[in-house]
């Protein structure tokens, strides 16, 4: 079913009016000193080697309370350490939160964003409705950029605002008696000398990116019975209202006509029908390059006939995290009115065991015509992405980035701190890396040495879907490369970065992270700057 745009191309380039659900918070800059701020709470920072200048001013107003905590060893400035004090009338604000940023040399945009998300979570738990957060030049300089010029300041301000806004995520939407914790409604950033007009756009971007990230987190956390492939498509349709995006949902009969035997093969075991969701944003020149974002949309993964262990299987509701990131990124790209051509593609299904399910040893025929030997039905994500990548090429993609919670090997190799990146193109890889830095995400590039490809050779088909245990993440990327042909392509494995389930990994917020939706949006911003775009 197609939902065409009702707006002209010119109107699609403008930023549409926000809906009530999207307009909860608008971050802003403030010139008010920390000791004069009248918001419910003030956030000031400290490294392990000392208080920031704004923390020192607050400390003086509180009679040395912050220094006393440091001297007593109660607060050491360790990363994400939080100490909250009630001011008892000594300052206009009711609460001061002292936020540790750890060692200066270790601070980057990823850690800065996470630190302020922790701060936002702590303040929201206290019922705080308005926050003023203070940066200083030392924090800006420590985030990894050279110096403290306008770009560095804008990035740091955006990271702080985004982090606090991410605290609005609520995982308990299915509770009949939810906790009364309204989101923080006012976020003001102060403490740095900057052209307010120049940075205001970055604050608007931060607002949109936080909304997009929390949308991904909400989708990823949703129970799979409440977010089937069909319901995911419907949720995207509702999200896109008023954006000018063109949504097309291919249903089972459409998939059969297009020969999408890979997606249909994986879907055979489920009673829920599969869909292929495509979204278009035409903001660039008609003849300009088109970026394709392709996301895995497995709304629940049992492993199929190659059944997973029961422990932890409930988290397999987030196996559509890549697809969620693509769908939310498309919304943000349209919301920001980016002058770029982008198409989003999300093949979506469940992977279930049944008498109709596909089996190890089966051969599937993908829409590209290439045949796939199935050696493990729990390596289903790459199979459905084969049809998704082919669809992206058919829709005119000139560059492709795919995103998937694809391999457990990525979690073993990288934990929850970075997405694995594999590619066939240095230029596109460079753009994705730059985008990740600006977004407060992390990517780690893995090699694509030709020797890895031999593990996927098949005696009965063009390619098999799984090699051995060695280099599992890279072998999965080699499988996907079979279906992009010669187009510039980047693969992001977000199996670890999309959800922090490691209880002792306390420096990254627990649960769904929304990665890498912000990277995808920043990539679209960079892509618009390419020659010819």
Protein Blocks (a to p, Z undefined) as FASTA:
>chain_A
ZZddfbdfklmmpccdddfklmmpccdddfbdfklccbfbdcddddfkbccfklmmmmmm
nnommmmmmmnopagoighiacdddekhpambfbdcdddebjfklgcfklmmmmmmmmmm
mmmmnopabdcddddfklmmmnopgcjbfklmmmmmmmmmmmmmmmmpcfklmbfbdcdd
dddfbdcdehiacdfklmmmmmmmmmmmmmmmmmmmmmmmpcfklmcfklmmmmmmmmmg
onlpacddddfklmmmnopaklmmmmmmpmbdcddddddddfbcfklccddddddfbfbd
ehijmpcdfehplmmmmmmmmmmmmmmmmmmmmmnopacddddddddddddddfkbcceh
iacddfkopacddfbfklmmlmmmmmmmmmmmmnopabdcddddfbfklmmmnommbccd
ddfbfklmmmmmmmmmmnopacddddddfklmmmmpcfkbmbdfbdcfehklmmmmmmmm
mmnomaccddddfklmmoccbfklmkbcehjehiaklmmmmmmmmmmmpghZZ
